Amino acid sequence: MNSTINQMINRGSIRKFSTKHVENETLETILKATVQSPSYANTQAYSIIVVEDEKKRELLYNMTTGTSGKGMTFIQKAPIFLLFVMDFNKVNKVMKKENLDMHIHESMEALLVGAVDVGILLEATTVAAEALGLGSVVVGAVRRDTKSIIEAFNLPKYTYPICGLALGYPDTGIKITPRLPLDATVYHDSYDDNAFDKHIEVYNKYMEELYNSRGADTSWTKLMASYFQKPIGKEQIDTYKNQGFDI
Ligand SMILES: Cc1cc2nc3c(=O)[nH]c(=O)nc-3n(C[C@H](O)[C@H](O)[C@H](O)COP(=O)(O)O)c2cc1C
């Protein structure tokens, strides 16, 4: 099998990293590959912040502790931690240079364009890092306190933090978490509203056994339901508006 495809099919998030140093050149190669990703009209409406300062790592970690008091330790321990930011500040500078006013921030389109561009970058970083033997995990939990992130990282108006990404050489083997079968996800010519229903029971049973074997008493549907039973991120609307976005 082609090595890129093999790597992608056999990937899994890594949450425990060895202390092995990641060379600057390695990170630079990963980031060069990352920014060659497609972006909306080549806008490149993003920035990536390499978080080296221990206090800032601690701030990000503290956002993930919740009520249990135990947070995502890999935020502090990973050799590399990147913060991915949606960035229309740069677009605004371009508009000023051209003596025109920016309007994209006045609509949902900004969130769609920016979040898609950052999402593509995240995957590219992951694939590039894995090609060089590193492991990674995306960290959306940093969005639990976007206000503090904006302050701590001096994020200007028209920018918004989207996700973190921890990177380093893995200290554990990869655990592959299987996805729904392609038939439940890929349709031909029109949306198939029965496809998911056909597969959900078998997938759920399989995942329940997998989660049990990993020490978690849950199933996929239970896990999803626990995440989506309440509105998420409503408090972010004000922060989003304060950053100059108007939805
Ligand atoms: C947008 C996004 C946010 C995520 N946030 C977190 C996070 O905060 N903490 C974490 O441990 N994993 C996080 N993950 C990783 C997912 O939990 C993981 O990709 C998923 O469970 C599938 O497992 P796999 O990557 O090992 O295949 C995130 C992934 C994505 C794409």
The ligand as a Tripos MOL2 file, in Angstrom:
@<TRIPOS>MOLECULE
LIG
   31    33     1     0     0
SMALL
NO_CHARGES

@<TRIPOS>ATOM
      1 C1        -11.6470   19.8290   16.5250 C.3       1 LIG1
      2 C2        -11.0920   18.7470   17.4160 C.ar      1 LIG1
      3 C3        -10.9740   18.9840   18.7660 C.ar      1 LIG1
      4 C4        -10.4310   17.9890   19.6050 C.ar      1 LIG1
      5 N1        -10.2500   18.2710   20.9310 N.ar      1 LIG1
      6 C5         -9.6650   17.3580   21.7380 C.ar      1 LIG1
      7 C6         -9.3730   17.6980   23.0920 C.ar      1 LIG1
      8 O1         -9.6340   18.7930   23.5570 O.2       1 LIG1
      9 N2         -8.7770   16.7430   23.8700 N.ar      1 LIG1
     10 C7         -8.4510   15.5020   23.3720 C.ar      1 LIG1
     11 O2         -7.9100   14.6830   24.1220 O.2       1 LIG1
     12 N3         -8.7190   15.1630   22.0820 N.ar      1 LIG1
     13 C8         -9.2970   16.0700   21.2590 C.ar      1 LIG1
     14 N4         -9.5250   15.7730   19.9320 N.ar      1 LIG1
     15 C9         -9.1520   14.4470   19.4010 C.3       1 LIG1
     16 C10       -10.3960   13.5870   19.1950 C.3       1 LIG1
     17 O3        -10.9410   13.2290   20.4420 O.3       1 LIG1
     18 C11       -10.0130   12.3580   18.3690 C.3       1 LIG1
     19 O4         -9.5300   12.7510   17.1120 O.3       1 LIG1
     20 C12       -11.2060   11.4080   18.1860 C.3       1 LIG1
     21 O5        -11.6250   10.8910   19.4180 O.3       1 LIG1
     22 C13       -10.8680   10.2460   17.2630 C.3       1 LIG1
     23 O6         -9.7650    9.5360   17.7820 O.3       1 LIG1
     24 P1         -8.4230    9.3470   16.9400 P.3       1 LIG1
     25 O7         -7.9100   10.7120   16.5460 O.co2     1 LIG1
     26 O8         -7.4640    8.6500   17.8810 O.co2     1 LIG1
     27 O9         -8.7630    8.5180   15.7680 O.co2     1 LIG1
     28 C14       -10.0460   16.7310   19.0690 C.ar      1 LIG1
     29 C15       -10.1730   16.5080   17.6900 C.ar      1 LIG1
     30 C16       -10.6710   17.5030   16.8830 C.ar      1 LIG1
     31 C17       -10.7450   17.2620   15.3910 C.3       1 LIG1
@<TRIPOS>BOND
     1     1     2 1
     2     2     3 ar
     3     2    30 ar
     4     3     4 ar
     5     4     5 ar
     6     4    28 ar
     7     5     6 ar
     8     6     7 ar
     9     6    13 1
    10     7     8 2
    11     7     9 ar
    12     9    10 ar
    13    10    11 2
    14    10    12 ar
    15    12    13 ar
    16    13    14 ar
    17    14    15 1
    18    14    28 ar
    19    15    16 1
    20    16    17 1
    21    16    18 1
    22    18    19 1
    23    18    20 1
    24    20    21 1
    25    20    22 1
    26    22    23 1
    27    23    24 1
    28    24    25 2
    29    24    26 1
    30    24    27 1
    31    28    29 ar
    32    29    30 ar
    33    30    31 1
@<TRIPOS>SUBSTRUCTURE
     1 LIG1         1 GROUP 0 **** ****
